[in-house]
Amino acid sequence: MEISGNVFADLVIFLLILLPSVILHEVAHGWVAERFGDPTARRAGRITLDPIPHLDPVGSFLMPGVLALAGQPVFGWAKPVPVNPSYFRRPTQMMAVVALAGPATNLLLAFITVQLGPFVDTGLCRSWSCIEAAHPNIVIWYDLGIGITTEGLWAQVLLGFAFLNIVLAIFNMLPIPPLDGSKLLPLVLPEKGKRVFYQVSQYGFLILFALVFVVFRGRLGFLSDAVGWLMRGFV
């Protein structure tokens, strides 16, 4: 995600965008779990906007920095909020709601941000002449079909913030442990399937990296399509 055109400046901007996005994502998990009777996140000091308790040395700094410097797509994460479903009256159902709270928060952040920014959907214009006639000062993000009606850096940062939050929401809804979407699987799995799922979940990060970087490498275009569709819908 290029914003300023300078790789180091873009990395700093990316981290400033990423950290509040993933922190609010995790706080939402803990807050909803607390509403359902689980005090674990509160006791761990994780229902807070203070970034320090949420930072993960690898996911919040090392991984984004290495990927950015290597010129690869950048992603990262915060330290997962601890949740104990044994406090829930209906553990499977309530854990699914807790899981959905994170992506829902990211989508809400993206929606609010898009409403604040000078963005237009260029989807109806199929040529540059059409776009330029409608918005003479527009800057186009062609992959998304979104235009920014000012060249100001602040508008590009807002667009980057919205874009990243939609990416986080969609990516986290993949049904792969430990992503949030996997927490929905027990709703539909038979008892034997649930037991297998819980056993496999402890190897979640290894499975996720293998699937994303080996099995699905270069085949995640549907995620970009979904991000573009949501961005244009919000605009």
C-alpha positions in Angstrom: 0.0 0.0 0.0 1.8 3.1 -1.3 0.7 6.4 0.2 3.6 8.9 0.3 5.8 7.3 -2.3 8.6 6.8 0.2 9.1 3.3 1.5 10.1 4.4 5.0 7.4 7.0 5.3 4.8 4.5 4.0 6.0 2.0 6.7 5.5 4.6 9.5 2.1 5.6 8.1 1.1 1.9 7.7 2.0 1.2 11.4 0.1 4.3 12.5 -2.9 2.9 10.6 -2.5 -0.7 11.5 -2.1 -0.3 15.3 -5.4 1.4 16.1 -7.2 -0.9 13.7 -6.0 -4.1 15.2 -6.2 -2.7 18.8 -9.8 -1.8 18.4 -10.4 -5.1 16.8 -9.1 -6.9 19.8 -10.8 -4.6 22.3 -14.1 -5.4 20.7 -13.5 -9.1 21.3 -12.8 -8.5 25.0 -15.7 -6.0 25.4 -18.3 -8.3 24.0 -16.9 -11.3 25.9 -17.2 -9.2 29.1 -20.8 -8.4 28.2 -21.4 -12.2 28.1 -19.9 -12.7 31.5 -16.2 -13.4 30.8 -13.9 -11.2 32.9 -10.7 -12.7 31.5 -9.8 -9.8 29.1 -10.6 -7.2 31.8 -8.4 -9.0 34.4 -5.6 -9.2 31.8 -5.8 -5.4 31.3 -6.8 -5.9 27.6 -10.0 -3.8 27.5 -8.0 -0.6 27.0 -7.0 1.7 24.2 -3.5 1.8 25.7 -1.5 0.2 22.9 1.2 -1.3 25.1 -0.7 -4.3 26.4 -1.8 -5.1 22.8 1.5 -5.0 21.0 3.0 -8.2 19.6 6.7 -7.8 18.9 6.4 -10.0 15.8 3.0 -9.2 14.5 2.9 -5.5 15.2 6.5 -4.5 14.3 8.8 -7.2 12.9 6.6 -8.8 10.3 5.2 -5.5 8.9 8.7 -4.0 8.8 10.3 -7.0 7.1 7.5 -7.3 4.5 7.6 -3.6 3.7 11.3 -3.5 3.3 11.1 -6.6 1.1 8.5 -4.9 -1.1 5.9 -7.5 -0.3 2.2 -7.0 0.7 2.3 -5.9 4.3 0.1 -7.3 7.1 0.3 -7.6 10.9 -1.6 -8.3 14.0 -2.0 -7.4 17.7 -1.7 -9.8 20.6 -5.0 -11.8 20.7 -7.3 -10.9 23.6 -7.8 -13.9 26.0 -11.4 -15.2 26.0 -12.7 -18.1 28.2 -15.9 -19.5 26.7 -16.6 -21.5 29.9 -18.1 -18.3 31.4 -20.7 -18.2 28.6 -24.2 -19.6 29.0 -24.1 -20.9 25.4 -20.3 -21.2 24.7 -20.5 -22.0 21.0 -23.1 -19.4 20.0 -21.6 -16.6 22.2 -18.1 -17.4 21.1 -19.2 -16.9 17.5 -20.6 -13.4 18.4 -17.4 -12.5 20.2 -15.5 -13.5 17.1 -17.7 -11.4 14.9 -17.2 -8.3 17.0 -13.7 -7.8 15.7 -14.4 -7.8 12.0 -17.6 -5.8 12.6 -15.6 -3.1 14.4 -13.2 -2.9 11.4 -16.1 -2.5 9.0 -17.6 0.2 11.2 -14.3 2.0 11.3 -14.0 1.8 7.5 -17.5 3.0 6.9 -17.1 6.0 9.2 -13.7 6.9 7.7 -15.1 6.7 4.1 -17.9 9.1 5.1 -15.3 11.6 6.4 -13.1 11.5 3.3 -13.4 13.2 -0.1 -13.9 9.9 -2.0 -16.0 9.1 -5.1 -16.9 5.8 -6.8 -15.6 6.0 -10.4 -17.3 2.8 -11.4 -19.8 4.5 -13.6 -17.0 6.2 -15.6 -15.3 3.8 -18.0 -12.9 6.3 -19.4 -10.4 8.9 -18.1 -12.2 11.7 -20.0 -15.4 10.8 -18.2 -13.7 10.8 -14.8 -11.8 14.0 -15.5 -15.0 15.8 -16.6 -16.8 14.9 -13.5 -13.9 15.5 -11.1 -11.0 17.5 -12.6 -8.7 17.1 -9.6 -9.3 13.5 -8.9 -6.6 11.0 -7.9 -7.6 7.4 -8.9 -7.0 4.2 -7.1 -7.7 2.0 -10.2 -7.7 -1.4 -8.4 -10.6 -0.3 -6.3 -12.4 2.0 -8.7 -12.2 4.7 -6.1 -11.2 8.3 -6.6 -9.9 11.0 -4.2 -11.0 14.5 -5.0 -7.9 16.1 -3.5 -4.2 15.3 -3.7 -3.7 15.9 0.0 -1.8 13.3 2.0 -4.5 13.3 4.7 -7.1 12.0 2.2 -4.8 9.2 1.1 -4.2 8.2 4.7 -7.9 8.1 5.3 -8.4 5.9 2.2 -5.6 3.7 3.4 -7.2 3.4 6.9 -10.5 2.4 5.4 -8.9 0.0 3.0 -6.8 -1.7 5.7 -9.8 -2.1 8.0 -11.8 -3.8 5.2 -8.9 -6.1 4.5 -8.7 -7.0 8.2 -12.4 -7.7 8.4 -12.5 -9.9 5.3 -9.3 -11.7 6.0 -10.3 -12.5 9.6 -13.5 -14.0 8.4 -11.7 -16.8 6.5 -12.7 -20.0 8.2 -9.1 -20.9 9.1 -7.9 -21.2 12.7 -7.0 -18.9 14.5 -8.9 -16.3 12.4 -12.3 -15.2 13.6 -14.2 -16.9 10.8 -13.1 -20.3 12.2 -15.0 -19.6 15.4 -18.2 -19.9 13.4 -17.4 -23.5 12.3 -18.5 -25.1 15.6 -22.0 -23.7 14.9 -22.4 -26.2 12.0 -20.0 -29.0 12.8 -21.2 -32.3 14.3 -19.7 -33.3 17.7 -17.0 -35.4 16.1 -16.1 -32.5 13.8 -15.9 -30.1 16.7 -13.4 -32.3 18.5 -11.2 -32.5 15.4 -11.6 -28.7 15.0 -10.4 -28.0 18.5 -7.4 -30.4 18.1 -6.4 -28.8 14.8 -6.8 -25.2 16.2 -3.7 -25.4 18.3 -1.7 -25.5 15.1 -3.7 -22.7 13.7 -0.9 -20.2 12.8 1.2 -22.9 11.1 -1.9 -24.0 9.0 -2.7 -20.4 8.2 0.8 -19.5 7.0 1.0 -22.7 5.0 -2.4 -22.1 3.3 -1.7 -18.4 2.6 1.9 -18.6 1.4 1.9 -22.1 -0.2 -1.5 -23.5 -1.1 -3.3 -20.2 -1.9 -0.3 -18.2 -3.0 -1.4 -15.9 -5.8 -4.9 -17.3 -5.6 -6.5 -14.8 -3.2 -7.8 -12.4 -5.8 -11.3 -12.9 -4.5 -10.2 -11.0 -1.4 -9.3 -8.0 -3.5 -12.6 -8.2 -5.3 -14.5 -8.3 -2.0 -12.4 -5.3 -0.6 -13.2 -3.3 -3.8 -16.9 -4.1 -3.6 -17.2 -3.0 0.0 -15.1 0.2 -0.5 -17.3 1.2 -3.5 -20.4 0.3 -1.5 -19.3 2.5 1.5 -18.5 5.4 -0.8 
